Amino acid sequence: MTAIENDASGETDPEAFAVRSRRRGILFWIVRYLPAEIVGTAAMIVAGLAVTIWTDNPAVVAIAGLLGEIVGFYAVLAVTIYAEQAQVSPTRRSAIGRSGMLLVAEFGAAELLDTLLIRPAAMMLGVWLLPDPVWGLLAGKIVADIVFYAIAAGAFTLTDKAGLRDGRKSEERAT
């Protein structure tokens, strides 16, 4: 899925992106976040189970799972956002910079709250309450994801409405 639609001449059209952005439905959010969720979840389970070789401490299992999920999730999203920004940025360096800025803008607040409070507590509680660490990690993840996505989707919408995703703001500053 491309971030900008091409007009008849092959040029990118920021207005088409803006119109399409306002019509986002559940399918958009699934396409945007599902690949990152799949990789993040797999990394969470691998990391969480890997530490059970050394300990069955719920806090340690939850922290390992959390770190694995963060690495897997953001690796996919960094590539996704870079692919979007490469289409609207004049240079590769600009696309990398814009991608970093958008990652922070979209996920910064959600990630701080999620990483420092909600996800560790939810995952540790899941591992503590359920006898199988995999099911405990997954249960905690689902609870934490609900809060995380409520914040992240709101931040995405704000960056989109502000024109930060389609290059409009960078073009306005350049002129």
C-alpha positions as CSV (number, residue, x, y, z in Angstrom):
1,M,0.0,0.0,0.0
2,T,1.5,3.3,-1.0
3,A,1.4,6.5,1.1
4,I,0.7,8.8,-1.8
5,E,-1.4,8.1,-4.9
6,N,0.0,9.0,-8.3
7,D,-2.0,11.3,-10.5
8,A,-2.2,10.8,-14.3
9,S,1.2,12.3,-14.9
10,G,2.9,10.0,-12.4
11,E,3.5,12.8,-9.9
12,T,2.6,12.3,-6.2
13,D,-0.6,13.9,-5.0
14,P,-0.6,15.0,-1.3
15,E,-4.3,16.0,-1.6
16,A,-5.2,12.4,-2.6
17,F,-3.4,11.2,0.4
18,A,-5.2,13.7,2.7
19,V,-8.6,12.6,1.3
20,R,-7.8,8.9,1.7
21,S,-6.5,9.6,5.2
22,R,-9.9,10.9,6.3
23,R,-11.6,7.7,5.1
24,R,-9.6,5.2,7.1
25,G,-11.4,2.3,8.5
26,I,-10.5,-0.9,10.4
27,L,-8.8,-2.4,7.4
28,F,-6.3,0.5,7.3
29,W,-5.3,-0.1,10.9
30,I,-5.1,-3.9,10.4
31,V,-2.8,-3.5,7.3
32,R,-0.7,-0.9,9.1
33,Y,-0.2,-2.6,12.4
34,L,-0.7,-6.4,11.9
35,P,2.7,-7.2,10.4
36,A,4.4,-5.4,13.3
37,E,2.2,-7.2,15.8
38,I,3.0,-10.6,14.3
39,V,6.7,-10.0,14.4
40,G,6.5,-8.4,17.8
41,T,4.4,-11.2,19.3
42,A,6.8,-13.9,17.9
43,A,9.8,-12.0,19.3
44,M,8.0,-11.6,22.7
45,I,7.3,-15.4,23.0
46,V,10.8,-16.4,21.9
47,A,12.4,-13.9,24.4
48,G,10.0,-14.8,27.2
49,L,10.4,-18.5,26.8
50,A,14.2,-18.2,26.4
51,V,14.6,-16.8,29.9
52,T,12.5,-19.6,31.4
53,I,15.7,-21.7,30.8
54,W,17.2,-19.8,33.7
55,T,14.3,-18.7,35.8
56,D,10.5,-18.9,36.2
57,N,10.3,-15.5,37.9
58,P,7.2,-13.8,36.3
59,A,8.9,-10.4,36.4
60,V,12.0,-11.6,34.5
61,V,9.9,-13.5,32.0
62,A,7.7,-10.4,31.4
63,I,10.6,-8.1,31.0
64,A,12.3,-10.4,28.5
65,G,9.0,-10.7,26.6
66,L,8.6,-6.9,26.7
67,L,12.0,-6.3,25.3
68,G,11.6,-8.9,22.5
69,E,8.3,-7.4,21.5
70,I,9.7,-3.9,21.4
71,V,12.5,-4.9,19.1
72,G,10.3,-6.9,16.7
73,F,7.5,-4.4,16.6
74,Y,9.6,-1.3,15.9
75,A,11.8,-3.1,13.4
76,V,8.8,-3.6,11.2
77,L,7.3,-0.2,11.8
78,A,10.6,1.6,11.0
79,V,10.7,-0.1,7.6
80,T,6.9,0.6,7.1
81,I,7.2,4.3,7.9
82,Y,10.4,4.7,5.9
83,A,8.7,3.1,2.9
84,E,5.9,5.7,3.2
85,Q,8.3,8.6,3.7
86,A,10.6,7.6,0.9
87,Q,7.7,8.4,-1.5
88,V,7.2,12.0,-0.2
89,S,10.8,13.0,0.8
90,P,13.2,14.5,-1.6
91,T,16.2,12.5,-0.3
92,R,16.9,9.3,1.5
93,R,18.4,11.2,4.4
94,S,15.2,13.3,4.6
95,A,13.1,10.1,4.6
96,I,15.1,8.6,7.4
97,G,14.8,11.8,9.4
98,R,11.1,12.1,8.8
99,S,10.6,8.4,9.6
100,G,12.4,8.9,13.0
101,M,10.3,11.9,13.8
102,L,7.1,10.2,12.9
103,L,7.9,7.1,14.9
104,V,8.4,9.3,18.0
105,A,5.3,11.4,17.2
106,E,3.1,8.3,16.6
107,F,4.4,6.0,19.4
108,G,6.4,8.2,21.9
109,A,3.7,8.9,24.4
110,A,2.0,5.5,24.0
111,E,5.4,3.7,24.3
112,L,6.5,5.5,27.4
113,L,3.2,4.8,29.3
114,D,3.1,1.3,27.9
115,T,6.7,0.3,28.5
116,L,7.1,1.9,31.9
117,L,3.7,0.9,33.4
118,I,0.9,-0.8,31.6
119,R,2.7,-3.6,29.6
120,P,5.1,-4.8,32.4
121,A,2.2,-4.9,34.9
122,A,-0.2,-6.6,32.5
123,M,2.3,-9.2,31.3
124,M,3.6,-10.0,34.8
125,L,0.0,-10.3,36.1
126,G,-0.7,-12.6,33.1
127,V,2.3,-14.8,33.8
128,W,1.5,-14.9,37.5
129,L,-2.2,-15.7,37.0
130,L,-1.9,-18.3,34.2
131,P,0.1,-21.5,34.7
132,D,1.6,-21.4,31.1
133,P,4.0,-18.5,30.6
134,V,3.0,-18.3,26.9
135,W,-0.7,-17.7,27.7
136,G,0.2,-15.3,30.5
137,L,2.4,-13.3,28.1
138,L,-0.3,-13.3,25.5
139,A,-3.1,-12.3,27.9
140,G,-1.0,-9.4,29.3
141,K,-0.1,-8.3,25.8
142,I,-3.7,-8.1,24.7
143,V,-4.7,-6.0,27.7
144,A,-1.7,-3.7,27.2
145,D,-2.3,-3.4,23.4
146,I,-5.8,-2.0,23.8
147,V,-4.4,0.9,25.8
148,F,-1.4,1.3,23.5
149,Y,-3.4,1.5,20.3
150,A,-5.9,3.9,21.7
151,I,-3.0,6.4,22.3
152,A,-1.0,5.5,19.1
153,A,-3.9,5.7,16.7
154,G,-4.8,9.1,18.1
155,A,-1.3,10.3,17.7
156,F,-1.2,8.9,14.1
157,T,-4.4,10.8,13.3
158,L,-2.9,14.0,14.7
159,T,0.3,13.7,12.7
160,D,-1.8,13.0,9.6
161,K,-4.2,15.9,10.0
162,A,-1.2,18.2,10.7
163,G,0.2,17.2,7.3
164,L,3.4,15.7,8.7
165,R,2.9,12.3,6.9
166,D,2.4,13.4,3.4
167,G,5.1,16.0,3.0
168,R,2.7,19.0,3.0
169,K,4.4,20.6,6.1
170,S,7.9,20.1,4.8
171,E,6.9,21.5,1.4
172,E,5.4,24.6,3.1
173,R,8.6,25.2,5.1
174,A,10.7,24.9,2.0
175,T,8.8,27.6,0.1
